[in-house]
């Protein structure tokens, strides 16, 4: 099945050596600092919770979610705030980039060589002049399935 490129503009960011983007309409705001409260027994990708002007927002560590190694993670991460199912969620990234216009002619399906969670979370690519821009599916990124716990029914 061929997916049509429907994005007009992408908000871009860096995660290690990866250049990633999401539909700019999904971004509510960008925060350069927020105190994170750890949540015991949370999904491994949940770094914790932040208080966003009186609303609690779950913070997802995108490095963990995409299984990106920790090299270069000593930088203070940036929160990209998105809305999912009526709740605000932040995704931690290394650095925020520009908002860029996309060209449907250079849109392609994700490479078949992708492995791990990236295969499910990356919905497409744009081959730019000097690098590959990977497009994330925000809804899939924030949908965290709890690991199975032996002896516990859901």
Backbone torsions as a table, in degrees:
resi	resn	phi	psi	omega
1	UNK	NA	128.8	179.8
2	UNK	-93.9	127.6	-179.3
3	UNK	-93.2	132.8	177.1
4	UNK	-80.3	137.9	176.1
5	UNK	-74.5	116.9	-176.9
6	UNK	-112.3	1.4	-176.9
7	UNK	-85.2	135.7	176.0
8	UNK	-92.9	-43.9	-179.3
9	UNK	-137.2	146.5	177.9
10	UNK	-119.9	137.4	168.4
11	UNK	-86.6	123.9	-175.2
12	UNK	-106.8	155.8	177.0
13	UNK	-157.4	167.5	-178.7
14	UNK	-110.6	144.8	174.2
15	UNK	-143.4	99.0	-172.3
16	UNK	61.5	-130.4	179.4
17	UNK	-87.4	-2.1	-178.7
18	UNK	-81.6	141.0	173.9
19	UNK	-111.2	113.1	-172.3
20	UNK	-120.0	159.2	176.8
21	UNK	-150.4	155.0	173.7
22	UNK	-135.5	158.0	178.0
23	UNK	-54.6	125.6	-176.4
24	UNK	-59.1	-27.1	-179.9
25	UNK	-69.4	-14.9	179.2
26	UNK	-87.6	-12.6	-177.4
27	UNK	-88.0	125.1	177.8
28	UNK	-89.8	-41.4	178.5
29	UNK	-170.9	171.9	177.5
30	UNK	-124.9	130.7	179.4
31	UNK	-116.7	133.0	180.0
32	UNK	-94.7	-9.5	175.7
33	UNK	-156.3	133.8	173.9
34	UNK	-159.0	133.7	177.1
35	UNK	-72.7	129.5	-177.7
36	UNK	-104.8	129.7	176.1
37	UNK	-98.8	122.5	-179.9
38	UNK	-64.9	142.9	177.8
39	UNK	-117.6	113.2	179.2
40	UNK	-63.0	145.2	174.9
41	UNK	63.0	21.7	178.0
42	UNK	-82.4	168.3	174.5
43	UNK	-53.7	143.9	-178.6
44	UNK	-56.1	-27.2	-179.7
45	UNK	-83.2	-9.7	179.6
46	UNK	-85.9	113.8	178.8
47	UNK	-75.9	-30.2	179.6
48	UNK	155.9	-155.1	-179.4
49	UNK	-123.5	148.9	172.1
50	UNK	-125.8	157.0	175.1
51	UNK	-96.4	115.2	-177.4
52	UNK	-110.6	86.8	-177.5
53	UNK	50.7	48.5	176.3
54	UNK	92.5	-9.1	176.3
55	UNK	-107.4	139.2	178.7
56	UNK	-86.0	131.0	179.8
57	UNK	-124.5	133.4	175.3
58	UNK	-74.1	138.7	179.2
59	UNK	-110.7	119.8	-179.5
60	UNK	-102.5	128.1	176.7
61	UNK	-81.1	106.2	-176.2
62	UNK	-66.4	-27.1	175.5
63	UNK	-61.4	-45.7	178.9
64	UNK	-67.3	-43.6	-176.7
65	UNK	-61.8	-38.7	-179.3
66	UNK	-95.7	2.8	179.8
67	UNK	57.3	47.2	177.0
68	UNK	-93.5	136.0	-178.3
69	UNK	-60.1	164.1	-174.0
70	UNK	-84.6	-2.3	-179.3
71	UNK	-59.3	130.4	179.7
72	UNK	83.9	5.6	-176.5
73	UNK	-87.7	11.9	178.8
74	UNK	-78.4	-6.6	177.8
75	UNK	-75.7	153.1	176.7
76	UNK	-72.2	118.5	-176.4
77	UNK	-69.6	158.0	178.5
78	UNK	-107.5	139.8	178.2
79	UNK	-93.4	122.3	170.9
80	UNK	-101.5	112.9	-175.6
81	UNK	-89.7	126.8	178.5
82	UNK	-128.5	164.4	177.3
83	UNK	-107.8	132.6	177.6
84	UNK	-141.7	121.7	179.3
85	UNK	49.4	44.8	176.2
86	UNK	79.5	0.3	179.6
87	UNK	-119.0	148.4	176.6
88	UNK	-86.8	138.0	-180.0
89	UNK	-133.3	143.1	173.9
90	UNK	-111.7	144.0	174.7
91	UNK	-112.6	126.7	179.1
92	UNK	-82.9	125.9	177.6
93	UNK	-127.3	165.4	-179.3
94	UNK	-75.6	-42.5	-177.6
95	UNK	-156.7	143.5	177.4
96	UNK	-86.8	146.1	178.8
97	UNK	-111.5	-152.4	-179.5
98	UNK	-92.7	165.9	166.7
99	UNK	-90.3	124.4	-177.4
100	UNK	-120.1	151.0	173.2
101	UNK	-81.1	140.4	179.9
102	UNK	-102.1	157.1	179.0
103	UNK	-121.6	112.8	-176.3
104	UNK	-57.4	-24.0	-178.7
105	UNK	-69.4	-22.5	-179.7
106	UNK	-106.9	8.7	177.0
107	UNK	-76.3	137.8	176.5
108	UNK	-139.8	159.3	173.7
109	UNK	-64.4	158.0	177.8
110	UNK	-62.7	148.7	178.5
111	UNK	-60.5	141.5	-179.9
112	UNK	-69.8	-11.1	-179.3
113	UNK	-82.7	-5.5	179.5
114	UNK	-66.3	141.6	-179.6
115	UNK	-125.3	170.3	176.0
116	UNK	65.6	-152.7	-176.6
117	UNK	-67.1	-23.4	179.4
118	UNK	-58.4	-34.9	-178.8
119	UNK	-59.7	-35.9	-178.5
120	UNK	-87.5	-28.7	-170.7
121	UNK	-93.7	-22.0	-179.6
122	UNK	-97.8	121.2	-174.2
123	UNK	-99.1	-12.9	-179.5
124	UNK	-176.6	175.0	-179.4
125	UNK	-139.2	156.1	170.8
126	UNK	-125.7	122.6	176.9
127	UNK	-84.7	105.4	178.8
128	UNK	-90.8	176.3	-177.1
129	UNK	-55.0	-43.4	-173.0
130	UNK	-121.0	1.1	178.0
131	UNK	-165.6	173.4	-178.7
132	UNK	-102.5	126.3	177.3
133	UNK	-98.8	121.1	-179.4
134	UNK	-97.6	130.2	-177.8
135	UNK	-99.7	123.3	-179.8
136	UNK	-91.0	147.9	170.8
137	UNK	-93.5	103.0	-175.0
138	UNK	-57.8	-43.4	-178.6
139	UNK	-59.8	-40.4	178.5
140	UNK	-70.9	-35.4	179.3
141	UNK	-61.8	-42.4	-174.8
142	UNK	-86.3	-11.9	176.6
143	UNK	-83.3	103.4	-176.7
144	UNK	-105.3	120.8	175.9
145	UNK	-87.0	134.0	179.0
146	UNK	-72.1	137.4	175.9
147	UNK	-61.6	146.7	178.8
148	UNK	-65.6	134.4	177.4
149	UNK	-113.2	124.6	-177.1
150	UNK	-59.9	129.8	176.8
151	UNK	84.8	2.1	-179.5
152	UNK	-114.6	124.8	177.5
153	UNK	-97.2	151.8	178.2
154	UNK	-111.8	NA	NA
